[in-house]
């Protein structure tokens, strides 16, 4: 029956061949246990059968508590095999671990992080929370946030930023480039620049981010646009404040006794 089920499954359902082994094993153990119970009944050993079932129930409860995590990981691994949300060499972020998939087994998933370490993630963790597969679409979005000073021309800032994005080597030409001013900060007009790049590895993302930062800095300096930083104002007067550079500072000294 095990051989027959393997042949039928392999011919009718050609995807997920590992499932054929599971189905065949379930059928195999079903007939083995059925044969044992039937033999005990023919030999009129029903009482022994009852004791065996009771003992098996107790053992099953103990084993259930002992191996519940292994069982959870195994069934999560089965779902991963069926759904295939990611595959080997995909760039993912799972449970705050960002890296490339090395292997997906029945119990754990191996991720090689950008620091070079291999992290073994229990499969049940993958389905307990959200995870990201950056390789799904073959592209990735870069979001750059910064700010300019109050004295800058915002229309010029927007034009310059959009022009520099178009010079990115790995830019995805079919996607829209977005630029928004997002906030009037304490010392800045904050903006957000978003665009898509072709993505095959983390190096593509890092190179594009580094390139847009260098390009914008250089172009802003050429256009006399200031990338703003926090400014602290000291108020020396009751109203309005006093510019300390416009007044002579007077100091008094009292001899200490």
N, C-alpha and C positions, 0 to 999 in steps of 0.2 A: 504493500500500500504506500509505503514511503517512496519507493522508486516510481510508482505510477503517478503519485501526486507531483513529484518533481518534474516528470516529463510533461504532464498536462499543464502545469503552471508555466514551465519554460516555453512551451509552444504557444499558449494562449496569451500570456502576458510577458512581453519581452523586456519591459523596464523593471528596474529594481530586482536584479537576480538574487540579491541576498535574502529577499522575502521568500523565495522558493525554499531555501534551507530551513527557515523558521516554520513555514507551513508543513514541510515534510517531517520535521522533528515533532511538532505537535501531534500529527496523525500517528507517528511511530509510538510515542509515549501513550497515546490514547489506547491503542490496541494492546500494548504491553500490560498496562494496568487493567484493562478489561479482561485480558487472559488470566491474570493473577486472581482477580476477584471471582471469575467463573470457576477456576480450578479449585479454589477454597470452598466454594459452594457445593461443587460436585462431591468433594471429600467430606461434606457436612461439617465444615469447620467455620460455620457462620459466626460463632462466638469469638473465634480468633480474628475473623474479619472485622467484627465490631470493635475489638480492642485495637486492631491495626488502624482503623479509621479514627478512633478517638486519639490514639497516639500521634497519628499523622496530623490531626487538627491542632493538638498542642504544639507539636514541632513546627507546624506552619505558622502559628501565632508568634512563637519565639523567633523564627526565621524572618517573619515579616518585620518585626521591630529591628532585628539586627541588620537586615539587608534592604531596608526601605530606601535608603539613599542610593544604593547601587541599582535597585529596581527603577527608581525615578530617573536616574541618569540613563539607564538602558532604554526606557520608553521614550525619553527625550531624544536619545540618539536615533531611535526608530523614526521619530517624527522628522528629524533632520535628514535622514536618508530618503524619506518620502517627499518632503517639501523642497529640499535642497535650496534653502535661502542663500547659501553661499557655497563656494567650492574652493579647492586648493588654489592658492596664489591670489585670492581676492583680498582686498584691503578692507578691514572691518574694525569696528569699535565695539567690544563686548565687555560689559562690567568695568568700564574705564580702562580697558586694555586695548590700545590702538596698535595694529600691526597687520601682518599678512598671514592668511590661513596656511598652515603647514599640513595638517591632517585632521580629518573628522572621523573619530572612531565611535564605537557603540556607547562608550562611557564618558570620554572626554574629547574636547576639541583643542587642538594645539595652535597657538598663535605666536608668531615670532614678532616681538615688539620692535619699534624703531631704535630702541637701545641695544638690541641684539640678543635679548634673553628670550627663551622659549617659555611661554606661560601655558599651563594645562588647566583649562577651564571645564569644570563639571557641566555636562550637557543640560542638567536641570536649571542651572543659573541662566542659560540662554533664553529659556522660555519663562523664567520668572520676571524678567524685565525686558525693556526694549533694547535692541541692538541696531547698529547701522552698518550697511554694506555700501562702501563708497565706490565699488567697482561695478555696480549694477548697470548704470547708464553709460559707462565709459567716459564720463565727464564729471567735473566737480565744480562747485561754486565757491568763489573767493569773496569774502566780505571784509572790506577794509574800512575801519572807523578812525576818524581823526577830527581835527578842528582847525579853524583859521581865526585870525584876530578880528576884532570889531571893525577895524578900519579897512578891511579888504573888500573888493568888489565881488559879491557873491556870484553874479553871472559869469565873471571871468574865472572864478574858482571852479565852477561847474564845467565850463568849456574846456579848461586846461586838463582837468581830471579825466574827462571823457576822451580827449585827444590822446592822452598817454596810455589809456587802456588799450586803444587800438594798435599800439606798437608792441604789445605783449606777443612773444613768439608763439606761445602755445594756446592762444586765444581761440575759443570755439566760435567760428564766424556766424553760425546760424542762430545764436542765442542773443537775447537783448542785454544791453548794458544799462544798469540802473544807477542813478545818482540822486540822493535825497539829502536835504538838510533836515536833521532830526531833532535839534534842540538848540535853544539859546542858553548856553552855559554861563557860569560865573565870569569867565574871561574869554569865551570862544563861541563861534558859531560851529556846532558839531555837524558832521556830515557822514554819510555811509555810502560807500562805493561797492557795487556788486556786479560781478561778471563771471562767466563760465569758461573753464579751460578743458582741454582734452586730458583725460586722467587714465594713466596706466599704473603709476606707482606714486609713492609719497614724494619722490623727488620732483615730479611734475608740479605738485602743489607748492612745495618749498621754493622752487626756482621762480614760479610765477609770482608768489607773494613777495619774495626778495626783489624781483625785477620791478614790480609796480611801486614799491616803496622807494627804491632808488630813483626811478624815473620821475615820480611826483616831487620828491625833494629837490631834484635838480631843476625841474621845470618851474616849481614854485619860486625858487631863488632867482631864476631868470626873469620871471614876471613880477618880482618884488611882492610876492604873497607870503605872509608869515604863518608858519605852522605854530599855533598859539600854545602857550604853556600857562600854568596857573600864576596869577599876579596877586601880590599882597599889598594892600594900601594901608598906610599908617596915618591915622587922623590925630594931629597934635592940637587941634582946636576944638572948641565947643561946637561951632557950626562950620561946616564946609571943609575944614582942614587947613593946614599951613604947609606950604612947600618949603622944606628946610633949606633948599638951595637959594631961595630968594631973601633969606633973613640971616643976619649975623647971629651966630650962636653965642650966648653969654653964659659963662660959668661962674659960680661963686664958690669960695672955699672958706670954710670955717675951721679954725684950728681946734683940734680935739684936745680935751682937757685930760 
